[in-house]
Amino acid sequence: AAATRSLFLTCFHSSGSDESGHLTLRPRYPSMPRQPRAAAVAGEGGGGEGGSAAVAGDLEAAAGAAEEEEEKVAVFAVTGMTCAACAGSVEKAVKRLPGVHDAAVDVLGCRAQVAFYPAFVSEEKIRETIEDVGFGAKLIDEELKEKSILVCRLHIKGMTCTSCANTVESALQAVPGVQRASVALAIEEAEIRYNRRVVAAIQLVNAVEESGFEAILVTAGEDRSRIDLKVDGILNERSVMIVKSSVQALPGVEDIKIDTELQKITISYKPDQTGPRDLIEVIESAGSGHIAVSIYPEADGREQHRNGEITQYRQSFLWSLLFTIPVFLTSMVFMYIPGLKEGLDKKVVNMMSIGELLRWILSTPVQFVIGRKFYTGAYKAMCHGSPNMDVLIALGTNTAYFYSVYSVLRAATSENYMSTDFFETSSMLISFILLGKYLEILAKGKTSEAIAKLMDLAPETATVLMYDKEGNVVSEKEIDSRLIQKNDVIKVIPGGKVASDGFVIWGQSHVNESMITGESRPVAKRKGDTVIGGTVNENGVLHVRATFVGSESALAQIVRLVESAQMAKAPVQKFADQISKVFVPLVILLSFLTWLTWFLAGRFHGYPSSWIPSSMDSFQLALQFGISVMVIACPCALGLATPTAVMVATGVGASQGVLIKGGQALESAQKVDCIVFDKTGTLTIGKPIVVNTRLFKNMVLREFYDYVAAAEVNSEHPLAKAIVEHAKNFHSEETHIWPEARDFISVTGHGVKAKISDKSVIVGNKSFMLSLDIDVPVEASEILMEEEEKAHTGIIVAMDQEIVGIISVSDPIKPNAHEVISYLKSMKVECIMVTGDNWGTAKAIGKEVGIENIIAEAKPEQKAEKVKELQLSGKTVAMVGDGINDSPALVAANVGMAIGAGTDVAIEAADIVLMKSNLEDVITAIDLSRKAFFRIRMNYVWALGYNIIGIPIAAGVLFPSTRFRLPPWVAGAAMAASSVSVVCWSLLLRYYKRPLITQKRQT
């Protein structure tokens, strides 16, 4: 379990995964020291004191040179690798070289990345070492492209509909150096993949602002760790200069920005070299005690902006209501109350009444002060040729307002003109739209609630232990958890949260990791085990050394992955984008045609007197119809239909242990009708165990396993490790020393041979025995066949050319594997197993879990070919795997699902990561995506159906027969309600429940 947790933790610590779509190379073996050990160098130098002194001097000089010379990274093309074992051989050989800091090998990309110090080792020496292992190597003379490609995130203010998002996206795509830009209306953010050698982040901000919107830089990509600090005290020009120069002198500081108005200092730094406490200490020292520094309270700018926006719309709505209610009462209510009606109808100037004058005065601040944001939005949109919702609102309200002004002024200058005003239309329209926006923003805030809950997992404070020179704890100090630095030792008490990713250096306990991994059972932790920040310590006290802090933590990586997923558009979103490009101009044209049709019909053909209210003429009636059409047709609901549902679904998935990488994966998953399963580590646990032993000679079982373990301990094969672990059970001491193995030979895929004490020991399969002229008795062959039928692997042990026993090793099937396959079949999903294992074991496993369609002894490329073959037959294929050999198939499939405890390469290649490594989550992923897209379809039905039904009614289709007409302010209320209803319908996904099979497992 500890190894599984450790591997899961590693999966989220790739450097640069956000910046590049390429696979990130990560090592599988511990890194060598940054510089060679003195003893190793001395051993190479000659004997004697003089030789030792000379070597020591050379080492000192070399060390000095290494300090002056930066670490270098070289990439080699490696040919001849066929599996993970080959990659491991290359990696291990390179890491043994003095001066090699780190090395990682990508077996799929056939390349090796080596970080080294040129003072100790050359690129040529590294190349020769790879060739000595038995592979071809060639230096790739180029910088890593990942370093120049960054991902920038911007918060966009002022977007109101899909048309706005498309405008911003087009403006960003037009910037040279931008590879891809994606704008999410629902969370008001843009994610831009750009080449920093061509364009800077500030230019992207400028591009957005030139398109008429305000942009705030969230991250520029290169800032791996960034902190905002608040300064209490006076920051004059001299103190700013001193603080800036003091901070810039610190190792690892990349950038510093000081805002004297906000008393805010923003610093980007490398966590390996410095940390927030160091930065605060230096700044306070530079201020000579006159300033105090703390974490800036407004750390989450996005949440701050959303709260500010909610407050702004609430206040605007309340102020609007204050003026609109009297307008509504004087035009709709008081006119039917005797006494009040006469008072309001009293003339002021000619035919202008008191009621008209009051409505004019009260509606003016609503139109031009409270509603000014619609003017600015409309102006910016028209300047860039992309009319949006603001344009429709501005046109509709202005038409009503200025026609009313014209009517009232004409009445004031005439002795017989009876005016009709629509001041209540413009003011009530603005009020209802503001109410709708307020409710919409409140609802949209709930869509990202899953991310907020994830971020809240981190504790507010942490207890840091202080040590003396002898390594004894001398004191402890409670600090803000955001001030934790790398290599700090944190004390975690029972019931407390782990404040940072790290490993246990003292104590033992059980840690509840369900909030991160979804695993319900507490995981045992002791010295050397890794822990994840945000998890809960259940019983004992733990001392944890922090390894990954801030943006490098597993929690931060998960949050970033979910945020990126919410930014990624589903293909179905293109449908709404295409409609929105022409929708607003079409609505303006349609509203004009509506007005013109009614006006001309009334002018040339006339209306029956019963059609037109006594206070209106044909022009005014036509005007109301035109405004109603313009307002009711706003495309807000259409633009929110997809992104809100995707946001909620990906957030819910993350909380359930299913990481869905964006709308594309979500949309593809709901179409899956065929799933290809890997066997080892997917259908099975992936950790072989010894289940049976059969001896053919009279000997003590412990003695038998001592011989076998002594031979197998030198092998890295999983079956060999299972045998050695089983052999340890026959000895009480934890670190038992096995007899020495001489003349050890390992034959890949067959077995091992060695001389143990006075015996020649051979451990392997039947073909290995026959190749060494060892007779396999009939009884042994029958046992092997029986074990194969049980899905067990039989390993033969021979001593001195005679078979003495058979060890049965099994990889247990995962709990509920049969129920999962059965449930998938009930969902009309075909299940296929493709494995590299032998046919006998594959058929036995398939029979046990309920899979009839089986392909065994398949190489990695054959797995991918099978996936493509299924796709050609018209199926939407999902691939579920956990190993490097599954990566080609994961990429080839419509949806790749990686088991969370699997390899990092498989996780990088997958579209969906099942963090708990439970097969039940395959069902959850498909079921969640189906329910999400049901809501998306219903959102589109509602949004489009609303317009299809609402526009004709607003245009007056029912008026001739029923005298029913839709006042503009009612149309505005309906338009606002449509957006809110779409968001609320998506929000119902928050109450998603797993299918019954997963609930049974939890109970």
RAQUIFEN-V946918 format. One line per field, one symbol per residue. ss: DSSP state (H for helix, E for strand, - for the rest). burial: + if it has 9 or more other C-alpha atoms within 8 Angstrom, else -. A space follows every 50 residues. Layout:
# RAQUIFEN-V946918
ss: ???
burial: ???
This chain:
# RAQUIFEN-V946918
ss: -HHHHHHHHHH--------------------------HHHHHHH---HHH HHHHHHHHHHHHHHHHHH---EEEEEEEE----HHHHHHHHHHHH----E EEEEEE----EEEEEE------HHHHHHHHHHH--EEEEE----HHH-EE EEEEEEE----HHHHHHHHHHHH----EEEEEEE----EEEEEEE----- HHHHHHHHHH---EEEEEE-----EEEEEEEE----HHHHHHHHHHHH-- --EEEEEEE----EEEEEE------HHHHHHHHHHH-----EEEE----- HHHHHHHHHHHHHHHHHHHHHHHHHHHHHHHHHHHH---HHHHHH-EEE- -EEHHHHHHHHHHHHHHHHH-HHHHHHHHHHHH-----HHHHHHHHHHHH HHHHHHHHHHHH----------HHHHHHHHHHHHHHHHHHHHHHHHH-HH HHHHH-----EEEEEEE-----EEEEEEEEHHH-----EEEE----E--- EEEEEE--EEEE-HHHH-----EEE----EE----EE----EEEEEEE-H HH-HHHHHHHHHHHHHH-----HHHHHHHHHHHHHHHHHHHHHHHHHHHH HHHHH------------HHHHHHHHHHHHHHH---HHHHHHHHHHHHHHH HHHHH--EEE--HHHHHHH----EEEE-HHHHHE----EEEEEEE----- HHHHHHHHHHHH-----HHHHHHHHHHH------------EEEEEEE--- EEEEEE--EEEEEE-HHHHHH------HHHHHHHHHHHH---EEEEEEE- -EEEEEEEEE--E---HHHHHHHHHH---EEEEE----HHHHHHHHHHH- --EEE----HHHHHHHHHHHHH----EEEEE--HHHHHHHHH--EEEEE- ---HHHHHH--EEE-----HHHHHHHHHHHHHHHHHHHHHHHHHHHHHHH HHHH----HHHH-----HHHHHHHHHHHHHHHHHHHHHHHH----HHHHH HH-
burial: -+--++++++++++--+-++--++--+---+++-++----++--+----- ++--++--+--++-++--+-+--+++++--+----++++++++++-++++ +++++++--++++++++++++-+--++++++-+-+++-+------+-+++ ++++++--+++++++++++-+++-+-+++-+++++--+++++++++--+- +--++++++-+++++-+-+++-+++++++++---+---++-+++-+++-- -+++-+-+----+++++++++--++++-++-+++-++---+++--+---- ---+-+--++--++-++-+++-++-++++++-+++----++--++++--+ ++++++++++-++++++--+++-++-++++++---+++++++++-+++++ +-+++-++++++++----+++++++++++++++++++++++++++-++++ +--++-+++-+++++++-----+--+--+++-++++-+++++++-+++++ ++++++++++++++++++---++++++-+++++++++++++++++++++- -++++++++-+++++++++++-+--++--++-++--++-+++++++++++ ++----+----+---+++++++++++++++++++++++++++++++++++ +++++-++++++++++++++-+++++++++++++++++++--+------- ---++++++++++-+---++++++-+++----------+-+--+-----+ ++++++---+++++++-+++---+-+---++--+--+++-+++++++++- --++++++++++++--+++++++++---+++++++-+-+++++++++-++ +--+++++-+--+++-++-++---++++++++++-+++++++++++++++ +++-+++-+++++++++++++++++++++++++-++--+++++++++--+ ++++++-++-----++++++++++++++++-++++++-+----++-+++- ---
